[in-house]
Amino acid sequence: PRSRMVELFINEEPYGVYNEVEHIDESFLRNNGIMPVNLYKGEQVYKERYLTIDFDLFNNPSLWRKASIFNRAPEDDFSDLIYLLKLVREAETSSDAFARLKQLAKMDDWALFSAYQTLLQAWHNDWRHNNRLVLDPWSGTVKPIVHDTVSMIGKDEFSLNSRSHALLTLYNKSSDFVLQKHRHLYKFVVDGIIPKTIIHLDNLIPNLVNSMSRDKYRHQQSHSKRF
């Protein structure tokens, strides 16, 4: 999704700098030429969490909801998602199921997504939240969409092969998948993604400094705890 930094004004008063991110819905799909398909949203935190049941998204299709609907199937038809989650579990012990999973969840698509997570050192799209999946009945594939990825850079150790949910855990056990992911990481380096990002951030700094100087809440600090 497209994103940009913006300075928010309310009644002509500055209220700080925010990250404006394109909403992931039917309009997002149309803008990217991916219609019509099922777009699933996996969130089990805060007010969206179902209480008293296990909230591992990859264990229960009823924990997901549709953010966009394939209009040739009933709105309450979750059969494609059910098939995916069942296949992920079966593929842990069945080579036949693993082969079928690779046809549905193309390794290169997921290797690219995993390489992106590794580059940021962020696995915030995990087993309980921040998952957005496009299940495309036309191509018979499922692809992940980047959503609310929080960078964890600053840790003592750089991790290459972490995983965030059942599908990526399974794929990270495959040498073919790891090889494809590392090829993407190598391409990031060769294409100069990191220095380009640094230049982009450097160009933002002057406007960011001006905006922050007007923010009346700039001296306040917020702290969050992880449980």
N, C-alpha and C positions, 0 to 999 in steps of 0.2 A: 504493500500500500504506500501511496505517496505520503510524505510527511514534510513538515517545515516548522521552524521555530517562529513564534509570533509573540508580540507584546500585546497584552490584553488591557483594554481601557473600558471602564464602566463609568458611565456619566462623566466622561472626559477625565477620569482619574486613572492613573496607571496602577495596574494590579499584578505586575510582574511578567515574566517570560514563561510561555507554555509551549508544549510540543503539540502541534495540530496534525492529526493523523486521519487519513481517509478511512471512512467507515467501511467495514467489510460486510457487504450485503449484495443484493441483486444488482444495484447500480455499479458496484465494484466489478462484479463479474462481467457485466455488459461492456464496461470500459476496457476490459482486458480480453474481450472476445471469447468468453467462456460461458455462453448461455445456450440452452437452459440446463442446469445441473443441480444436484443437491449440494448445498453448502452447510456443513455441520459445525456447530459451535459446542466446544467442550469446556465447561466452566463448572467447577465444584468448590467455589470459595465464596465467602461472605453470603449475601442474600440469595445467591443462586445455588448454594449447596443444599442437597437433600440430606436431612438429618436421619440418624439411626441406621443408615446403611453404608456399606463400604463405598467409598467415592473414587475408586480407581476407574477412570474413564474407559480403560481398555478391558475392563471386566464386565461392563454393563452398558448396553446400547441405550437404555432408558435414561441414562445420565446426560445424554446429548440432546440438543434441539436443533431444528433447522433454521438457519439464517436466510436461506433462499431455497426455493423448491423446484424440483424437476416437474414441469407442468403436465407430463404425460403419465404420471403416477399419482396415487392418492397422497394427500399431505401427510397422513399418518403412516405411510409406508416407509419403514426403516430397514427393509430387507437388504439393501446394499451395504449399510453400515453393519448390520448383524453378520453378514457374510464375511466382511473384512475382519471384524474382531474375532470371530470363530476361527478364521484362517490363521490369524496371528498365533493363537493358542495352539492350534493343531500343528503349525509349522515348527514348533519347538521340538517335536519328537518325530515328525514325519517329513521325509525328503520330498514326497509327492506334494504335500501341502506347501512346503517351502518353495517348490518350483512354481506352484500356482500363485503363491503370494508375490513372487518376483514379477509375475505378469501383471498383477493388479497394482501393486505398489512398486513402480519401476525403481530399481536400485539407484540409477543415476539421479533421478529426481530427489530421492531421499538422501543420497550421498552429498548432493549440492547443499541441501538444507542443513545437514549435519556439519558440513564444512563451514557454513555460515555461523552456526552455533560455536564451533571450535574457535573460529577467528575472533569472536566476541568474548569467548570464555563464558558463555551464558546458555544455560539449559532451562530457561524459564518457561518454555513451551513443554510442559511435562505431563505426568500421569493424572494430574488433578485440575489443571487449568491452562488457559492460554493456547488451547488447541483449536485450529480452524482447518477443516479438511474439505477439499473439493472432490466429491465422488462423481465422476463423469461417466454416465451410461453410454455415451457415444463412443468414447475411446476405451471404456472399460478399465479406467485407471483411477487411482486416488493420489492426490498431491497435497502437501502441507502448504499453508500460507503463513508467512511471518506475522506474528501478532504480539505486541507488548513484550518485546525482547529486552531484558535488562542486562546491561553489560556488567560482568563480574571481574573485569580486568583490575588487577591490583592484588590478586591472590599471590601467595608465595610461589606456587608451582603452576606451570602452564600444562594443561591437560589436553591430550590429543584425541582420546577415545572415550570420553564420557558419553552417557546416554540418558535420556530423560523419560522414556516410557517403554512399554513392552515391545513395540515394533522396532524402535531404534536399538533397544537392548539386544534383540534377536539379530538384527542386521549387523551390529558391531562385532558379532561373533564370526561373521563371514569375511574371509580374506579378500574376496572379490569386492565387497562393499568398502572395506577399509582402504583398499587400493584406489578405488574410484574417488573416495573422499579425499585422500591425500593428493590425488591428481588435481582435484579442484583447489585444494589449499596451495599447491605449487603454482597453479595458474593465477591465483590471487597475488602471489608474490611477483611472478613474472610480469603480470599486467600492471604492477605498481599501484594496487588498490590502497595500500596503507599510506604511502606518501601523498596520494591524491586525496585521501580522507583528511590527512593533516593539513594540507593546503586549504581544503574546504573549511575546516574548523578555524584556521587562522583568519580566513576572510570574514568569518562570522563575528570574531571577537570585538572589533570596534563597535558595531551596532549592539552587540550583547552588553558591552560595558555601559554604553549610553542608556540602554533600557534598564539595566539593573540599578543604575544610579538614581533612576526615578521611582523605583519600587519601594513603597513605604514599609514593606514587610521584609526588606532585604537583611535586616539584622536578626530576624527570627530564625531559629533552627528547628528542624523537625527530625524526630528520631523514630525509627521503626524497629520492632523486634521480630525475629523469625522463630517460629515454633516448629 
